[in-house]
Amino acid sequence: MTSEMTVTNVITAEVLLENWQGHRRLTRKTIEAFPEDKLFEFSLGGMRSFGQMALEIIGMAVPTVEGVATGKWASFHAGKPASKSELLELWDAQTVGLNEKFPTIPEERFQAVDKAFGQWEMSGLAVIQYAIDNEIHHRGEGYVYLRALGIEPPHFWER
């Protein structure tokens, strides 16, 4: 056994996707917890609304997987949904897209280094982890917003 290990020695692609989808389920619950009139309007300290943050997360998910799979990094812009239900429809469509596209990533692409979205030079695995970390970060901001609105956020461990 060598001291260098690839991602498949530590975690399978299927487990990585399920971990990501667990975070997405929790973020979806966070979106659901927002009152309709606060999702796109409420913010603190000059930050964006949680609805805007959710759109950023939506805009990263499938394009990240497509970029890792193919080396082609196209951005996705969903526009601004008119309601929470429209945002959740976009969310759910991205969830389906992740499940369909993630298995198309060739194993070697997890270690391949690209300039993702023309900005970051990192391995495919690192870009996926960045997308997951970005979602967790914004979900944490959403939790602060919910608490400020007097709403109990979803339990973070119930993914």
Backbone bond lengths (Angstrom), bond angles and torsions (degrees), N, CA, C in turn:
res aa  C-N    CA-C-N  psi(-1)  N-CA   C-N-CA  omega(-1)  CA-C   N-CA-C  phi
1 M - - - 1.441 - - 1.524 109.01 -
2 T 1.335 115.20 133.65 1.461 119.35 179.38 1.523 109.78 -90.05
3 S 1.317 114.42 165.26 1.457 118.63 179.24 1.533 111.67 -80.24
4 E 1.337 117.70 -17.03 1.460 120.68 177.41 1.517 109.32 -92.43
5 M 1.322 115.16 132.90 1.455 119.97 -179.10 1.519 109.42 -127.27
6 T 1.302 117.09 144.04 1.458 120.44 174.46 1.514 109.03 -90.44
7 V 1.318 115.62 171.20 1.460 120.30 -178.58 1.519 111.61 -57.26
8 T 1.313 118.03 -33.02 1.457 119.53 -177.25 1.521 111.84 -70.08
9 N 1.325 118.14 -17.30 1.458 120.53 175.09 1.527 111.55 -79.22
10 V 1.301 116.93 -19.83 1.447 121.51 -175.35 1.528 110.87 -107.59
11 I 1.308 116.18 -44.19 1.459 121.85 -176.56 1.527 108.41 -150.38
12 T 1.292 116.40 139.52 1.459 119.42 177.72 1.523 109.84 -83.04
13 A 1.310 115.93 160.97 1.462 120.49 176.45 1.530 110.27 -59.60
14 E 1.314 116.85 -37.58 1.469 120.42 179.91 1.524 111.05 -64.03
15 V 1.316 117.33 -41.27 1.462 121.30 179.06 1.531 110.08 -68.54
16 L 1.325 117.58 -38.80 1.461 121.09 177.07 1.525 110.54 -61.17
17 L 1.331 116.93 -45.48 1.456 120.52 178.33 1.522 110.86 -62.76
18 E 1.313 118.45 -43.89 1.463 120.57 179.57 1.529 111.16 -63.46
19 N 1.324 117.54 -37.00 1.463 121.14 175.61 1.528 109.83 -61.61
20 W 1.321 116.48 -46.70 1.464 121.31 179.38 1.527 110.19 -62.01
21 Q 1.314 116.23 -45.71 1.460 119.32 -179.29 1.534 111.38 -65.12
22 G 1.317 117.50 -30.85 1.460 120.22 174.12 1.523 111.00 -62.32
23 H 1.329 116.30 -43.02 1.464 120.04 175.93 1.525 110.26 -63.85
24 R 1.320 116.59 -40.33 1.468 120.14 179.70 1.530 111.63 -64.25
25 R 1.338 116.81 -38.59 1.468 118.86 176.76 1.530 110.61 -61.16
26 L 1.320 116.31 -40.64 1.461 120.20 179.63 1.530 110.99 -69.02
27 T 1.317 117.33 -40.30 1.462 119.65 177.54 1.523 110.26 -64.90
28 R 1.329 117.41 -36.96 1.467 120.57 176.77 1.532 109.89 -61.35
29 K 1.328 117.37 -43.05 1.473 120.81 176.80 1.534 110.55 -61.02
30 T 1.315 116.56 -34.90 1.459 120.97 179.01 1.525 109.90 -66.84
31 I 1.333 116.84 -43.71 1.469 120.28 175.86 1.528 109.51 -58.65
32 E 1.326 116.19 -46.54 1.472 120.64 -178.90 1.529 112.40 -60.06
33 A 1.331 117.55 -30.86 1.466 121.72 -176.71 1.531 112.70 -71.15
34 F 1.329 116.97 -20.27 1.467 119.75 -178.07 1.522 111.24 -75.52
35 P 1.319 116.17 137.65 1.464 118.78 170.60 1.533 109.05 -63.72
36 E 1.310 116.30 145.78 1.469 121.95 -178.43 1.534 111.54 -50.62
37 D 1.312 117.18 -43.50 1.463 120.29 -174.81 1.533 113.88 -78.86
38 K 1.313 118.14 -5.82 1.468 120.69 -178.59 1.529 113.22 -108.53
39 L 1.312 117.71 -19.96 1.469 121.43 -172.95 1.524 112.34 -56.67
40 F 1.331 117.54 -43.88 1.465 121.12 -177.74 1.528 113.04 -105.50
41 E 1.322 117.16 -1.05 1.460 119.84 -174.29 1.527 113.89 -114.99
42 F 1.319 118.17 -33.47 1.464 120.80 -173.18 1.520 110.92 -82.44
43 S 1.334 115.54 136.36 1.465 120.77 172.68 1.524 108.57 -154.90
44 L 1.294 114.79 168.52 1.463 122.42 178.38 1.523 109.14 -130.63
45 G 1.309 116.13 145.75 1.463 121.16 171.57 1.510 115.26 56.73
46 G 1.322 117.80 27.95 1.463 120.38 178.85 1.519 114.59 79.96
47 M 1.355 117.27 5.85 1.471 119.79 178.51 1.526 109.42 -76.92
48 R 1.312 115.76 167.84 1.463 121.43 177.12 1.524 109.95 -72.98
49 S 1.319 115.75 161.93 1.464 119.78 173.97 1.530 109.32 -68.59
50 F 1.326 116.03 160.98 1.461 118.31 178.42 1.530 110.59 -67.21
51 G 1.320 117.48 -31.74 1.465 119.80 175.32 1.520 111.44 -59.49
52 Q 1.330 117.34 -41.77 1.461 120.83 177.41 1.531 111.24 -65.99
53 M 1.323 116.27 -39.25 1.465 119.77 177.48 1.528 110.37 -64.38
54 A 1.338 116.67 -41.70 1.466 120.41 178.37 1.523 110.79 -61.28
55 L 1.332 117.27 -37.95 1.468 120.05 176.84 1.528 111.39 -63.90
56 E 1.332 117.10 -36.26 1.468 119.91 175.48 1.534 110.29 -62.72
57 I 1.321 116.45 -44.44 1.466 121.05 179.59 1.526 109.62 -61.54
58 I 1.337 116.21 -44.84 1.470 120.99 177.58 1.529 109.83 -58.97
59 G 1.315 115.80 -43.24 1.458 120.32 -178.34 1.510 115.13 -67.77
60 M 1.320 117.31 -14.49 1.470 120.72 -179.67 1.524 113.32 -98.50
61 A 1.316 118.54 -29.93 1.464 121.85 -167.32 1.525 113.29 -58.31
62 V 1.300 117.75 -74.02 1.464 120.77 -176.49 1.531 111.45 -64.41
63 P 1.346 120.00 -42.07 1.466 117.82 176.81 1.530 113.91 -58.07
64 T 1.332 117.26 -33.48 1.467 120.07 176.67 1.518 110.10 -64.35
65 V 1.320 116.66 -47.55 1.469 120.16 -179.28 1.527 110.46 -64.31
66 E 1.321 117.39 -43.34 1.467 120.09 177.95 1.521 111.16 -61.91
67 G 1.337 116.69 -40.73 1.459 120.21 178.87 1.516 112.40 -65.03
68 V 1.325 116.50 -43.38 1.468 119.71 178.01 1.526 109.49 -63.96
69 A 1.320 116.96 -42.24 1.468 120.48 -177.39 1.522 112.64 -66.46
70 T 1.338 117.58 -38.20 1.470 120.71 -169.27 1.519 115.17 -116.85
71 G 1.334 117.53 -18.92 1.457 120.19 -173.35 1.519 112.39 83.02
72 K 1.328 117.38 2.83 1.471 122.32 177.82 1.531 107.42 -104.81
73 W 1.322 115.85 122.64 1.462 121.99 -170.81 1.517 110.94 -112.70
74 A 1.310 116.64 89.40 1.459 122.63 178.45 1.520 109.50 -102.36
75 S 1.313 115.65 141.23 1.458 118.50 178.79 1.526 110.43 -87.88
76 F 1.313 115.48 162.25 1.455 123.10 -179.24 1.515 108.26 -125.83
77 H 1.310 116.45 128.85 1.464 120.81 176.89 1.515 108.26 -123.81
78 A 1.310 115.40 117.32 1.459 121.08 -175.21 1.523 112.81 -86.56
79 G 1.303 118.42 -10.30 1.450 119.55 -171.06 1.519 109.26 77.05
80 K 1.329 116.62 -171.33 1.462 119.07 179.71 1.522 109.46 -107.88
81 P 1.317 116.51 114.52 1.464 119.18 176.05 1.531 109.99 -62.38
82 A 1.322 115.82 151.30 1.465 121.01 -178.83 1.525 112.73 -86.20
83 S 1.332 116.94 -11.01 1.467 119.44 -175.82 1.522 110.44 -154.10
84 K 1.327 114.52 168.66 1.461 119.82 175.34 1.523 110.20 -62.57
85 S 1.326 117.74 -39.83 1.469 120.00 -179.14 1.530 111.23 -63.45
86 E 1.338 117.50 -37.78 1.472 119.47 176.46 1.526 111.35 -66.59
87 L 1.327 116.94 -38.22 1.467 120.31 176.76 1.523 109.77 -62.99
88 L 1.327 117.09 -43.93 1.465 120.71 179.28 1.532 111.39 -65.37
89 E 1.329 118.26 -33.85 1.476 120.81 175.03 1.524 110.49 -62.89
90 L 1.344 117.07 -44.39 1.465 120.65 176.04 1.524 110.22 -60.87
91 W 1.330 115.93 -43.83 1.469 121.42 179.95 1.527 110.20 -57.69
92 D 1.332 115.21 -48.96 1.462 120.25 -177.57 1.525 111.75 -64.95
93 A 1.324 117.54 -37.21 1.466 120.47 177.59 1.534 110.35 -63.96
94 Q 1.334 117.00 -39.77 1.466 120.33 177.55 1.530 111.13 -66.59
95 T 1.321 116.78 -35.39 1.460 120.72 178.08 1.531 110.00 -62.68
96 V 1.312 116.73 -45.14 1.472 121.29 176.76 1.528 109.36 -62.04
97 G 1.319 116.41 -44.68 1.467 120.41 179.27 1.513 112.80 -59.77
98 L 1.329 116.85 -40.65 1.466 120.21 176.86 1.524 110.82 -61.21
99 N 1.323 116.20 -45.99 1.471 119.83 -179.37 1.519 112.01 -63.32
100 E 1.320 117.24 -33.45 1.466 120.75 179.80 1.519 112.13 -77.73
101 K 1.327 117.45 -40.44 1.463 121.30 -171.31 1.525 114.52 -90.40
102 F 1.321 117.67 -29.07 1.463 120.06 -177.03 1.535 112.29 -56.61
103 P 1.340 118.95 -43.41 1.471 118.91 179.78 1.530 114.40 -65.47
104 T 1.332 117.70 -10.65 1.473 120.00 178.84 1.523 112.52 -84.43
105 I 1.325 117.65 -4.30 1.469 119.81 179.77 1.523 108.88 -72.76
106 P 1.337 117.94 117.59 1.471 119.05 174.87 1.533 110.03 -64.90
107 E 1.308 116.47 142.71 1.462 120.63 -175.30 1.524 112.94 -53.01
108 E 1.325 117.60 -39.58 1.463 119.99 -177.41 1.531 112.68 -67.93
109 R 1.334 117.80 -20.63 1.466 121.18 -179.30 1.529 112.20 -72.00
110 F 1.331 118.35 -18.64 1.465 119.64 176.51 1.528 110.64 -66.16
111 Q 1.331 117.63 -28.94 1.461 121.91 -179.57 1.521 112.94 -99.62
112 A 1.324 117.85 -14.95 1.463 121.53 -178.99 1.529 109.82 -66.36
113 V 1.325 115.54 139.41 1.459 121.16 179.86 1.521 108.67 -99.33
114 D 1.322 115.26 128.34 1.461 123.16 177.10 1.514 108.37 -129.03
115 K 1.326 115.25 168.54 1.459 120.56 170.07 1.528 105.37 -97.57
116 A 1.319 115.54 89.01 1.458 122.52 -173.34 1.525 110.92 -64.63
117 F 1.321 115.74 128.73 1.462 123.18 179.48 1.529 111.91 52.24
118 G 1.338 116.03 27.02 1.457 121.01 179.14 1.519 114.09 70.03
119 Q 1.347 117.21 11.70 1.465 120.24 -173.68 1.516 114.97 -120.84
120 W 1.327 117.94 -47.48 1.458 120.81 -169.20 1.516 110.36 -119.32
121 E 1.321 116.53 127.19 1.463 120.32 173.27 1.511 107.98 -90.93
122 M 1.326 115.08 111.67 1.459 120.02 179.73 1.512 109.70 -161.44
123 S 1.313 115.57 167.27 1.459 120.58 179.59 1.527 109.72 -71.14
124 G 1.321 115.06 161.69 1.460 119.87 176.84 1.513 111.85 -56.64
125 L 1.320 116.95 -43.43 1.459 120.50 178.47 1.521 110.63 -60.98
126 A 1.320 117.96 -41.90 1.466 121.14 -179.99 1.526 111.28 -64.97
127 V 1.330 117.94 -36.67 1.466 120.54 178.36 1.529 109.84 -66.84
128 I 1.320 116.78 -42.48 1.470 120.15 177.23 1.522 109.95 -61.93
129 Q 1.324 116.98 -44.61 1.466 120.12 178.72 1.522 110.63 -62.92
130 Y 1.334 117.09 -37.38 1.466 120.60 176.42 1.530 110.37 -60.18
131 A 1.332 117.39 -44.94 1.472 120.97 179.68 1.531 110.47 -61.67
132 I 1.323 116.61 -41.73 1.470 120.57 178.52 1.530 110.05 -65.79
133 D 1.337 117.39 -46.65 1.465 121.29 179.64 1.528 111.21 -61.56
134 N 1.334 116.97 -40.21 1.453 121.73 178.59 1.530 110.41 -60.99
135 E 1.321 116.04 -42.80 1.464 120.13 177.88 1.527 111.12 -62.94
136 I 1.328 117.04 -45.62 1.469 120.76 179.44 1.529 110.00 -60.37
137 H 1.326 116.57 -43.18 1.460 121.47 179.50 1.531 110.62 -58.89
138 H 1.330 116.65 -50.31 1.464 119.50 -178.58 1.524 111.90 -68.52
139 R 1.318 117.03 -34.55 1.471 118.97 176.28 1.528 109.73 -61.74
140 G 1.325 117.46 -38.87 1.457 121.14 176.29 1.524 111.41 -60.41
141 E 1.326 116.82 -40.07 1.461 119.88 175.47 1.530 110.01 -63.28
142 G 1.335 116.22 -40.33 1.457 120.38 176.87 1.517 111.92 -61.03
143 Y 1.328 116.82 -37.36 1.469 120.75 177.77 1.532 110.34 -62.91
144 V 1.327 116.62 -41.40 1.461 120.29 177.99 1.528 109.44 -62.06
145 Y 1.336 116.92 -44.06 1.464 120.31 178.40 1.526 110.69 -60.18
146 L 1.323 116.85 -45.93 1.463 119.56 -179.81 1.519 110.79 -60.02
147 R 1.321 116.85 -45.26 1.474 120.14 179.35 1.532 110.14 -61.23
148 A 1.338 117.03 -41.28 1.461 120.41 178.86 1.527 111.18 -63.28
149 L 1.333 116.57 -28.43 1.467 121.45 177.57 1.525 112.38 -86.36
150 G 1.343 117.00 0.78 1.456 120.91 -179.59 1.521 113.68 78.70
151 I 1.335 116.31 23.10 1.463 121.78 -178.18 1.526 109.34 -111.77
152 E 1.315 116.87 131.09 1.471 122.42 176.55 1.532 108.76 -72.15
153 P 1.332 118.35 119.90 1.470 119.22 178.11 1.530 111.13 -71.99
154 P 1.325 116.61 163.15 1.468 119.46 176.41 1.534 110.25 -60.16
155 H 1.322 116.20 149.46 1.467 119.97 176.34 1.533 108.95 -64.13
156 F 1.334 116.50 126.14 1.460 120.09 -174.22 1.520 113.63 -64.28
157 W 1.301 117.92 -20.99 1.469 121.13 -178.02 1.529 112.36 -87.99
158 E 1.305 118.03 -5.69 1.462 121.16 179.63 1.522 110.18 -95.58
159 R 1.319 114.14 75.51 1.448 120.07 -177.01 1.506 110.55 -95.10
